[in-house]
Amino acid sequence: MPASSDASALGQSRPGGPEVLMVDNGSRSVSAFDRLPKVELHCHVEGTLRPTTLVDLAVRNGIQLPTADLDALYAYDSLDGFLNVFWLGQSTLCTRDDWARLAYESVLDGAAHGVVYRESFFTPARHLASGQRLSDIVAGIDEGLSAGEAETGVEYRLIGDIDRAFGAGAGLEFVEGLVALRRANAPGMHRVIGVGMDSTERGIDPRIFKPAYDLARSAGFRLTGHQGENSTAADIALVIDELGAERIDHGLPVLDDPELTARMVGEQIPITVCPTSNVLISNSYSRLDQHILPDMRAAGLLATVNTDDPAFIALDLAAEYAAVAAAFDWDWDTMVQLSLDGVAATWLDETDKSALADRVRRSGASLREER
């Protein structure tokens, strides 16, 4: 975040992107957000790929990059443009060791800014299509996460995401692979607790993935889905009603449908919101203070705050909390409640949820006194 002593709101943007309201609340506030224990439920492990690591892996794996300029390498001006950059990053992950390094650095970077528990997506469709083995990918990620957990004390779980762009057949094959690995007690599969889907939403009926979701459910996986980043409230309803999603990732147009909103409030179906990403990646808003998140929470929705792809927008979860607090003029207690809502939306069992919530409350109270 930009250095400033007056807690002023500052306009920032990625190269070629729209303005986003970011803030510097001063070193004390940023430190407090770093130290507040936080949960993250919408973060792609590939989206935590450090630019320097991308370059290292590209060199090692003989991949030609379009530019040596790191800023230009991560530049985009639309969701489609971002996906191209994201896929470039994915292309450098060629071996089990590459996945392990990615995951290890992901843990360290998250822990440095107060992430204590994360349910992280991985989307290996392109790697599977190129001949990588799902077992190697999962084992590599697990190896890196385990090393990072041992150093930091944080805890990670995984959600296997279907890539819509590869179609229903590839999605079903992916879930079949996860089911087979789970039944074989393959290395790392104890971490894979859920199945979801991501990538482009335009022109794709989510119902084509019903066989994959049905199989995942029957095998005991929890279910979520990216919907409402650039689609409609009706599509969100389909993902819940037809696919059985227990969470929605993004969910921006939910308030367009009062009946859907009431249902999600009543059933406390979480929405994992990524405010800065919705400005810089999907261009859904020009500025952060225009985001619908306050209206979601005012309506009673269980809406959490997340980074999405932090390395691609030069972000971390503490900075996201600081930016959201300033954009919506939310006080410290509101931000602690936001962290608690993240805990409530996890797929932890009730005992672990209660313990983690107590940790957040204790830390929040202590940090309030310091502020």
C-alpha angles and dihedrals in degrees: 000000000000116000114249137147100205101062090236125165113251131195113233135169142179116246106289093003135114126268116275125195105240126168144200110215092187127268094287094056095044089049090051092053090047090053098043108099108244138186123215122200102167111055127118113219089217087053090063092062107133113230090234091052091050089056093046092051093045091054093046093048097042096246117156112226120209092232141004091220106102093203091052091044091061096039123120137146104204143027091264090050090050091051089055090053091045091052090050089056091047090053091066092061099090107143141038089254090055091055090047092053092048092051094044093052090045090059094047094048093048094046091051088066101041104273105149099166130022134178099202130194125229122188112192101167094116092047093049090049089053093052105266115142119243090220091058092048094051093043092049093050090047091051092054094043092049092052091048093047091052090055099042109025093232124132129230136191129181137230117199108222125207112223105228092204090069094056138235096296095057090044092055092046090052093053090045087055092051091049092050092049092048092052089050092050088234118189112281097012092111085073097053102089102153149030127219141152136238145163125080118000101186115113095357119117105217090213091076087075094057095106090054092048092046090053092047091051093048089052092053101257120144115238135229136148142199105243134146098036089112103350137074140278087250089061090051089053090051092053090052099040102035103028099032097233113181093195135028122218113216099349094177100161096047094113090059087077112054092189092053091046092052091049094049090048093048094047093036092231102179125233116206103213125195105195102180091041089054088058102039103030109028095024089221090145134023094218135021093239088063092061119122094227095104090052090049092053093042088056090056098255118151094238119169131194121240141160102231099196105005099177091054094054098035090245142132131192095255090053089048090053091048092049093048092047091054097040093054099028092240118170127226095267090054090052092049088051088051089057091047090051088054089056091049091053095053125103092236117126117260094259093054091043091054093049093048092046090052089052091052092048094049093047092044092053093047093048091047089060091050092051 
